[in-house]
Amino acid sequence: MNNPSRIWIKNPLDCLDPNHAGGIVIESGKITELLKLGQSPSAPVTEVFEANEHVLLPGLINAHHHFYQTLTRAFPAALNQELFPWLKTLYPVWARLSPEMIAVSTQIALAELLLSGCTTASDHHYLFPRGLEEAIDIQIEQAQALGIRVHLTRGSMSLGEDQGGLPPRTTIQSEQQILTDSERLIREYHDPKPGAMVRIALAPCSPFSVSEALMNATAKLAAEKNVRLHTHLAETDDETDFCINMFGVRPVDYLERVGWLNDRVWLAHGIHFNKEEISRLGAAGVGICHCPSSNMLLASGQCPTLDLEAAGSPVGLGVDGSASNDGSNMIQEVRQALLLQRLRYGSSRITHQQAFNWATRGSANCLGRDDIGEIAVGKEADIALFKLDEIRFAGAGSPLAALLLCGASQADRVMVAGQWRVLNGTIVDLDLDSLIHQQKKLAIQLAG
């Protein structure tokens, strides 16, 4: 029987924690040793990677995305609009999605994430027009081929325009269809064990696209199956007005009414909360995924990150949809969070370490995971290595800070579960040029 491989990532140029400046040892997909500078592994290793030109990070974790939206980036008819009109413009386009489009757009999104140092991605897919009932199954197949961890949320829309909602009827499903398929996906794919590569969560899209009955039923199903809950909340003032007019309460009151004010829940955006609502969210342990690029592009506002954390809410980061970002680059999203949050809290309170923490431990906490998001003994071997050999880094002092301040955009190496998925800036076993060609062709087809 062959001895398992032991990999020493040796002497990184910089890292988040100086206590492992001598590197880390990886065995059987987990981190088994942290080495101080000058230390050597306690037992022989089978591979040494000299990381003296690389900044070592825990794999970045994207806690909110819409993979399919990579097909409608910079969509001409939706430019320069705010959230509600932007959605109304794009819903009819997205209603034409096909299984092939889901497969290719998922590959594009996950490839872009991997190349940017992301090792775990959560997607919020809520569009299931006729013929697209197995969209989540398709996403799982693509994620497994690329070797990236995923938390795929079974989204849903059941409240059409004719019922007071925002989406057109061609994009919605019946509540029974939604709940039946949610149970199926949990049964077939959800892995609750540490180190899981695939987990399922339940994710009614938003207050303006599902009924109160579905929110209640989904919360009960999630509790029964022990899975997490996710939705968009408090993204815009329009949403607050909608909740007051439709349900008679503000978004957080509505969340509590439907059984969602608990630590099983993480929310996307979380911008328009008052002080009392922030206290209630924190006391309940509700997680918030900050999506800075999307919030800036749609002029939605700024998430009160530090206030939420102080109250007790985990805060993570997400790139959001590629139609409101318009990219899937996680390291760039960390930089955006740093810059946007400095406008709110000041440069001394929002450090580069704080921004990295949101994209690692914070996002892991939002997803309910304690096995990823940090470099520590016993954690999953999910890491990203960045070089500073581009012109943008010339003359940089702190390598770690330079990744954000100078604007890193691509990782040199990325490992997921102890396996190299990106080598020398290239995804292993993926013909990226061919994939990009397919995506362009399908984007033109969808727009037509």
N, C-alpha and C positions, 0 to 999 in steps of 0.2 A: 504493500500500500504506500502510495506517494505521500510524503510529508506535505501539509498545506503550505501554500506560499505565504511568506512574511515579507511585506514591503516596508522599507524605511524611506519615508519622505524626509530627506536630510537637510538640515540647516537652511530653512527658508530665509529669504531676504528680510521678510517682515511677517507678522501675524497679529491677530487680535489680542492674544495672550502671550506675553514674553516668557511665561513658564514653560512653553514648548518651543522655544527658539532653536533647540537642537533637533526638532522635528518630531514626527509621530511614526509609530509602527502600526501596520494594518495586517490583520490576519482573519481569514474566514468572514470577510465583509464587515468587520468591526475594528474600531480603534482599540488597540491593546496596550500601548505605552505612549506616554508623553515624555519627551526628552528635553532636559535643559541643555543649554549651549555647552558643548564639550563632552556631553554624555554619549554613550553608545548603547545600543539595544542590549537587553539582558540575555538574549539568546541569538544564535545565528539567523541572518535574514537571507532570503532567496533573491531579493531584488533591492537595489538602492537607486533612488531617484534623487540626484543632486539638485536641490531646489534653491540654490544660492542666488538665482536670478528671478525668483518667483515670490510673490506675496501669497501666503497661504490663508484661505478663508474656509469656514464651514460652508457647505453648499447652500446657496441662497434658496429661499422658499417663497414661492409666489402663491399668495393666499386668495387671489381672486382674478379670474380671467374669463374671456369668452373666445375660445379657440376659433370658432367659425368666422369671427369677424375679421380674421386676416384676409378674407376675400373682399372686404369692402373698406380698405384703407383709403383715406383721403377721397371718399366717394363724393363726386362733384355736387350732387343734389343735396347733400347733407352738410356741406361746409358752412361754417360761420353761424351755427344754430345752437340753441341751448337744449337741455335734455329732452323735454316733451316733444317739441317739433322735430328734433333730430330723430327720436324714436319713430315718430309717425311717418317720417320720410323713409326710414330703413325697414320697418316691419314688412311692407309688401315685397321688398327685395328679398329679405331673408326667408320669406314664405316659399321661395322658389328653390331653396337648398335641396341638393340631392345627396344620396349616400356617398358618391364619389367626392363631392365637394367637402363633406364632413371629414372624410379620410385624409384628403390632401391638406385641407386647412389645419387639421389637427397636427399633421406632420410638420407643417411650416411653423406653427406656433411653438411646438415642443422643440424643434430644432433651434429656433431662435433663442428660446429660453436656455437650452443646454449651452449654446455658444456664449451666453452671457453669464455663465457661472451658476445657473439654477439647476438644482438636483431634485426638487419636489415641486409639483405644480398642481394647483386646484383649479378646476374649470367649472363654470356655472352655465350649463347648457339647458335652455328652457324652451327651445323651439322644436316642436314635433309635428310638423304638417304631415299630411297623408303621405306615406312612403318613407318616412324618416323615423319610424317608431323605434329603430334599433340604433339610434345615434350614439348612445353611451357605449354600447357594445363595440361599435366601430372605433371610438376613441380609445377604449381599453386595448384593442388589438394594436393600434398604432403606438401607444405608450410602451407596450411590452416589446415591440420591435426595436424601439429606440433605447430601452433600458432605463427610463426615467421613472421616478416615483410619481404617482398621481393620487389626488383626492378628487374624484369626479362627483359632482353634485347633480342629482336628478332634479333638474329644474322643472318648472311648470307654469303654464298660463291657462286660466279657466274663465277669466272675466273679460268678455269681448266688448267691443265698442257699443254694441246694442244693449249691453247690461250696465253701462256706466264706466267700463274699463277703458284702457288705452289701446290694446292690440286689436287688430282685425280678426274676425272670426276664423279666417283661414289658418291662423297660427295657434289656435287654442285647442285643448282637449277636454273631454268630460272629466269630472273629478274621480269617477270610478276608474277610468282608464289610467289616470295619473297614479292613484294609490296602488292599483294592481301591478303596474310596471315598477313602481318604487319597491314593492315587496320582492318582485322577481330579481331586480338588480342587486339588492342586498343579499338575497339568498345565493345568487350565482357568483358574485364577485367580491363582496366585502370581506376583507381580511382584518380581524381585530387584533391580531398578534403583533408584538413588537417586531420591527423590521419590515412591516407590510409594504409591498410595492403598489397595491391597489386598495383604496378604501372608497366607500360610497357614503355620501351624505344626501340629505333631502333639502330641496331648495326652491320652494315657491318663489317666483321671480321678484315680486314687489307688491306693495299694498294696492297699486293701481292696475294689477293684472291678474289677481286671484281673489277668490271670495274668502270671507271670514270663516266659512265652514271648512274650506280646504286648509286654511292655516291651522285651525284647531285639529283637524283629522291628521294632518302631517305631523304635528307636535306629538300626538298620541302614538302614532306609528314609530316615530323616531325613539321615543322612550321605550316602547315595547321591544324594538330591535337593537337598542343601544347604539344608535348612530347619531351623528351630529346634524345640526340644522343650520341653514345659511339662507340669507336673503339680502336684497338691497334695502337700505333704510336711511332716511334722513339725508338724502343726497342733495335735494333742492328745496327751496321754499315752495315751489309748485306741488311737491309731494306732500308737504305739511298741509297746504290748503286742501289738497285732494282728500287726505285722511279726515280732516275736520268736516268737510262737506259730505263725504261718503259714510264715515263711521261715527262722526260726532266727537272725535278725540284726536289728539296729536299722535304722531307715530309711536312714541315710546309707550304711551297709554294703550294704544292698540296692540302693541307687542305683548304687553302684560295680559291684556284681555284674552288673547288667543293662546296663552300658555307658552310664550316664547321668552320670557324674561328669566333665563337660567344659564348655567355655565356649559350647557350643551350647544349653545348658539354662538356663531360669529356673524357679524354684519359687514357688508361692503359699504364703504364711504363714511357713514357716521359723522356728518358735518353739522347739521342744524339741530343741536341739542342745547337746552338751557342747563343751568347749573344743577338744578334739582334732578333733571333727567340723567345727567352724567353721574351723579351720586347713586341713583337707582341702578344704572347699568353696571357700575363698578361693584356695588354690593352684591349684585347677582352673578358677577363674573362673566358677563357677556363680552366676547371678543369683538374687536373692530379692525377691519382691514382698510388701511389708508391707501388711497389710489391717487397720488399727487398729480401725475400727468393728465389723467382723465379729468380730474377736478379742475385743473387749470384750463384745459382745452374747451370744456363745456361751460366754463365760468360758474361752476357749482358752489365753490367756496373752499374753506380750509378746515380740515379735520382737527379738532382740539386734542391732539395726541397726548401731550403731557398731562393735561387735566384728566383725561380718561385713565391714563396709567396711574396717576395719583389716587384716583377713586377706586382702582382695583381691576380695571379692564385690561386684558392683554391687548396689545396693539401690534399688528403685523403690517406687511406691505403687499400690494398687488399691482400688476401692470394694467389691470382691467382690460376691456376689449380692445382689439387692435383697430377698431373703427372709432374709438374715442381716445386713443393714446398718441399716435397710431402705430405702435410697435409692441414688441413682446420682449424687450431687453431689460432684464432684471437689474443688472449693475447700474444701468442708466437710471432706473427707477429709484434706486437708493440715493443717487445724487439729487434727483428731483425732490425727494423727501427732505433731504438735508437743506436744500435751498428754500423750498416753500415753507418749511417749519421754522426756519430762522426768521422769516418775515413776521411770524406770529410770536415767537418766544425769544428771539435774540440769538446771536451767534455763540455766546458763552454757554447757553443752556442746550443748544442743539449741536452736539459734537459729531464728528464723523463716526466715532464708536457707537453713539446712540443710534445713528441711522443704520449702521450695520446690524445692530441688535434687533431693530424692527424687522429686518429682512431675514433674520435667522431665528433666534429664540422666540421673538415676538410672534412671527408667523407660525412657528411650530406650536406655540401655545394656543393660537387661534384654531389650529387644526386638531387640538387635543392630543399632541404627541410629545413625549419626553425622550424619545430615542433618536431624534434628529435635531439639527439647529445649533449644535455646538461641537467643538472639538474637545472630547473628554473620553476617558477610558470607559469602554462599554457601549459607547454610542455607535450608531451606524457610520460606516466609512464613506460619508458623502462630503467631498471636498472640492474646492475650486482653486486653481493656481493661475495667477495673473502675472504676466511679464510687463516691465516698464521700458520697452525698447522702441516705442513710437515717439515721434517728434513732440507730441503733446506732453510727454513726461520729461523732456530734456531739462536738466537743472533742478528737478524736484528734490526736496529734502526728505520728508517722511514718506516712505513708499506706501504705507497703509493709507494715509490721508490723501496721497496723490491719486489713488484709484478714483476717489470721488471728486476732489478739487480739480484735478486735471482732466477728468472725464473718461475713465476707462470704458470701453465698449465691448470687449471680447476677451474671454478667458483663453489661456493657452492649453490648459489641461483641466478636465473635469472627471471626477470619479463618483460613481453611484454604487453603493453597496459593495465597495471594494473592487469594482470593475471600471477600467478606463472607458469613458464614453466619448470624450473629446481628447484628441492627441494632436499637438502642434497646431491648435486652432481649427482642427477638422473633425467632424463627427465620424466616429468609427462606423464603417459599413453603410454609409448613406451617400447616394449620388445626389448631392445638393443642387447641382446645376439642372439636372433633369426634373427635380422636384419643383424648383422655381419656375421652370418652363410650364409645367402642369398647372401650377397655381395661377400664373398669368392667364393661361387659356381659360381656366374655369372662372376666374374673376370677370373676364370679358363676357363670358356666357351668362353669368349670373346678372350682370348689369343690364344685359339686353332684354 
